[in-house]
Structures are given as structure tokens and as C-alpha cells.
Amino acid sequence: MTNAPPRTYWLDGKLVAPGDAHAPLLAHGLNYGTSVFEGIRAYPTPRGVAIFRLDDHLRRLLDSARHYRLKIPYSLEQLHDVCVQTLRESGMDDAYLRPLAWFGDETIALAPSLRCSTHVMIAVFGFPPLSGDAPGFRATISPIQKFSSLALPATVKAGGHYTNSVLALQDAKDRGYDEAILLNVRGDVAEGTGENLFIVKNGAICTNDASADVLYGITRDSILQIAEREGIASSIGPITVDDLMNADEAFFTGTAAEVIPILSVDDRIFPSSHPITEKLRAVYANAARGGDQGFNNWLTYI
């Protein structure tokens, strides 16, 4: 831990020193993954530091908590203020915010909402670009299936759900790829391990929805709004493996990844030119960093 990057924590109502930011070893959230979380970015802008789509992330956090009967004792407005406070305290202007709520250690029984307390943390730390200097991701179709929404609610961003992604990404990395693409129980494309997926065909973009067992990403929604303003046709519906392999372009979207071109999927190598992806990528990056007044409502300036 001596080499850990600087981190600033707010825990259960107050700012705490990193050495005092602890969770009990028998916390239900640690033992069973009964936690919900968000990943939120803050960027330097011409007007100062701004958090990207803060309230949209916090609404999803509260919605996710309700699915697990996890009673977060703070309103959206209170969480909003705490995120701003913690980011200010960190002194960072390019940062990642991690709100996390979990069940405590009052029981290890499998009905925690009846007995367990709720704990809430906001952490702020630096976050290098997910793709580094790479021009995009080399992806593979994963042998790990995306879980069905009949088993776990795919639109909920819960800690335990991500064991599915951990298995898929570790397998992909072991086989020399940057990212995995999970298929759902019907054999259609679901998403990446931490990103939504879009394809481009004949100048139009397409992504899938909750019927494909995907998380509704905030970046996904941003790209759909950007496409509408930029006059790029979009559609939402199932994406088959054939659709993906025959696309003109494909890309991932996510808070950490932003907009990342997919360079290849297994043996399918996409053209080196991906103009629609690059257009959307540039507009998104500019909007997130305060350079596009048309999307200024997405930013919370601190």
C-alpha cells in the first residue's frame, strides 16, 4: 500500500484519513458482493474542475441500491454535495470518483436488508486513461456468458455482478487481447466487461438495450444524444455476432474508456479508418472537458 496513489475518502458522514478508511472483514458487502457503486469522472475545463454527469450517476446508484433493498441514508442532493466536497478536498483536477454503498457486518445471513446497516463511501483518486497510448482495443468473443437478467438485474451496477466481468477479462488478457465481448444467453452481443458496445454500418450507429442484458451506461446515453445533435442516425436493438463482424466500425463506451475504437474482434480486423467513431469520440471528449456549450448541462463545476 506504500505505493498506492493519493486517495481522498469520505466515509459514513465525514472525511477520513486514508489510514482510517476501513470496512469490517465480515461486512456482508465484502463477503457476498452486496454493494452498489458508480464510477464518475472529473475533468479540468476552461472554467475550472467539473464532474461529468454527476446527478445521472447518483440516480443510478440510488436505483441500484433500491434493487438490493440497501437503504442509503442520504438524498441525491446530499450525495451530490459530498462528491463535490470530497473532490475539492483532494485538490485534483483530473480524477475518478467512486461512490460505494454496502451492507455492514451485523449478519452473514443471506437476507441482509433485515439486519444489516448501510455504509457509504466516496473515494477520489487519479485515473490514467484506460487505453493508455493504444489507438483502440483488440477484442475477443468471450467463452464467459453474460448473466441473464432473470438471474441478476443487468441494469443494476452492483459489486457482485462484476465477477462475471472479472472472469471474462482475465480470460481475454490471458489470450493476448485487450478486452472481452460477452454474449448473452441468446447468443447475441451483450457488452464488454466494463463498457457498452456500438457498431457502425453505412454511417449509422447501433447499440443494444436492457433486453440484451446490458447495463445502461451514462456514456452510452451521452453518445446517443451526441449522435442526434450531430445528425448521425442511430438505432437501438439486438446486435448479433454477424452484425458485429460485418460492421464498418465498432467501439466501446464507458466512463473509464470514454469512446474507444474496436480494432479487431478475434480474426476480424476492422478498417484502420473509423470516421464515425472518431467524430463521436472527439465531441464527447470536448463536451466532458467543458468545450461544448451545447452539453454544458452535463457538467457540475466545483
N, C-alpha and C positions, 0 to 999 in steps of 0.2 A: 504493500500500500504506500510505501515511501515514494514511489514513482507515479502515484495517481495524479491526474491533472487537478488543478484547483477546482473545488466544488463549493457551492453555497447551498445551505439547506434551511428550509422551513419545515418544522415537524410539529404536528398537533397543536398549532396555535402560536408558535414562536420560532424566531430564527435561532438556530443552534450551531455550535461549532462542529466541524466535520467529525471530530473525535467523539462527539456526543450524539451523533445521528445513528441510532441503533433500532433494530426490531428484535423482539424476543425470539429465541430459537424455535419455540413451539408455536409461533404465530401461525394461524390457520392459512394465511396468505402465502407464507413461506413453504409450509408443508404440502399444501394442495393446489397452489396456484390460484387461490380465490382472491385475486386482486384485479383492479382495473387501472388503466393508465392511459396517458397520452404522450405524444412526442410533439413538441412545439418549437418552432424556430424564431429567433430574434436576429435582426439584421441591422447593420449600420445604414442609415439613409441620410439624404441631404438635410433632413430636419432633426436628426438625432436617432437614437436607437428606437426600433419599432418591433413589436411582436406580431407575427403573421397569423391572422385569423384566430386570435386568442379565444374569443367567445364561442366560435364554432367548435373548437376543440373541447372547451369546457362543457358545452352542451352534450357532446358525445360522451364525455367522461361521466356526467350525471346520468345519462340514459343507460350507459353500460352498468353503472352501479345499481340502478333500479332492477335490471335483469337478474342480478345476483342477490337482491334484497340487502344490498350493502348500503347502510344509511349514512350518507355523507352529511355531517352536521354543519355544512357551510352552503350558502347560496351561491349561485353563479356569480353574482356581484362580489361576494366576499372572496371567492377563489380568484376572480379577475384581479382584485386589488392585491391579493397575496402574491400572485405571479409577478405583477409589476414591482411590488416591494422587494421580492427576492432577487429579481433581475437587477434592480438598482443597487442592492447591497453587494452583488457580485462584482460590479464595476465593468462587466463585459459588454461589448457592443456587437459581438457576433457569437451567439450562444444557443444552446439547446436547453429547453425547459422540459422537465419530466414530472408532471403531476402523477401521483400514485396513491391509491387508496386500497386498504386491505383489511381483512378480518384479523382480530387480535388472537391472543393465546388462551382465552378462557376455556376453550374446549378443542379437542381434536375430533369430535364427532362430526358427521357429515351433514349437519344442518346448522351451520354457524350463525345464521341470522337470528336464531332463537336465543343465543347466549353470548356471542362474541361482540366485543366493542369494535368500532371502526377507527382506523388510524389513517391520517392523511399527510402526505409529504409533497413538497415541491423542491426539486433539485435543479440547480442551474450549473452548467459546465460547458466547456468548449467542445466543439464537434467538427472535426475535419470533414471535407466533402466525402461522401460515401464512395464516389467513383475515383477519387484521387485525380491523377492526371490522365486516366484512361478515357478514350473517346466514347466508350459505351460498355455494355455488358455482353459477354458471351454466355448464353443461357443454355440450359438443358431441360428437357421434359423430365420431371422428377418421377421416380418409381413410388414416391410417397404421395398418397392420395390426399387431397384437401378434405377435411372433415365435412360431413353433411350438416346443414343447418337443423336437421331433425335430431342430430346428436348434440351439437353445441350451436348457439346462435352466432352465426358468422359475422353479423353486423355489430357484434359486441367486441370491444377491444379489451380483452381480459388476459391476465398473465398466463394462466394455464393453457390458453388456446395456442400460445406461441411455441409449445413443444412440437407441434406439427411442423412449424416453420424451421425450428432448430434441426430436426431430423432431415428435412429436405435440403437445407442449405449446407449442412455438414456433408451430406452425400455428394452434392454438386461440387463443393470445394475439393473433396477427396478425388473427384474425377477430372479436376482441372478446369472447372467452369467458375464463372463469377456469380451466377445466380441460377436459381431453380424456378421452373414454372410448374405449378401444381395443377393437376386436372381434378375435376370434381367426380362424384360417383357416376355421373352420366358420361364421363369421358371427354367432356368439353373443358376448355381452358377456364381455370378459376383466376389465379393471380400468382404473383411472385411471393417470395417468403415474407416480404415486408412492403410490397408495392402492388398497386393496381396495374393492369396491362391494357394498352391500347394497340390497335392495328390501324394502318393507313392503307386505303385502297382507292385508287382513282381520285386522289386528292381529298377524300373524306375520311374522317376518323370514326372508329367504333370501339366501344368498351362494353363490358357486361354489367349486370346489376345483381341485386341480392338473390335472384333466382339461380345464379351461378355459384352461390355460397361464397360471396366476397364481402370484404369489409368496405363500407362506403368511405373512401378516403377523402380527406379535405383537399388534397392536391388534385385528386381526380375531379372533384367538383369544380375546382378553380380552372382546370384545363377545359372543361366543358363550357364554362362561362366565357373564357378567353376565346375559344373557337367560335362561339356565337358572335362575339363582337368583331372578330377578325374575318367573318364571312366564310369560315371553314365548316362545311357540312359535317354533322355528327349524328350518330345513331347509337342506341343502346339495346343490346340483345345478346343472345348466346354467341360465343366465339368457338368454333370447332378447331381442332388441330389443323385441319386442311385450310381453314380460313387464315390461321396464323402463318402456316408455311407458305401460303400463296400471297401473302400481303406484300405491298410495295415497301412498307416501313413498319416497324413496331417499336414501342417504347414503354418504359415503366414510369409510373409516377408515385411519389411518396414524399413525406416531409423530409426524410433524410436524403433520399435520392433526388429530390426535385423532379426533373424530367430527364431521363437517361435513355438514349437510343439503345435498342437491342441490336447488336452487330450480327449475331447469329443465334440459331436455335439448333443444337446438335449439328447435323451436317448442312443445314440450310443457312447460307451466308447471304445476308441482305445487301442490297447495293450500298456502296460507300457514301453515296449522296442521299440524304434524308431531309429534304427541304421542309416538309410539314412539321416534322419533329423539331427541327432546329428553330423554326419560326415560333412554335409554341413554347419551346424551351427559353428562347430569348425574351419573349413577352412576359412569361412567368417570372423569370429572374429579375427583370426590370420592375415588375409590379411589387414583388416581395421586398425589394430594396428601395421602394419609395419613388421610383422614376416614372410611374404611370398614374396620373391623377384620376384616370378612369376607374382605377381599382383602389383608390386611397381609403375607401371604407373597410378594406381588409386589414388595415394596419392600426395597431394600438401603440401610440407614441408614448414613451415613458419620460 
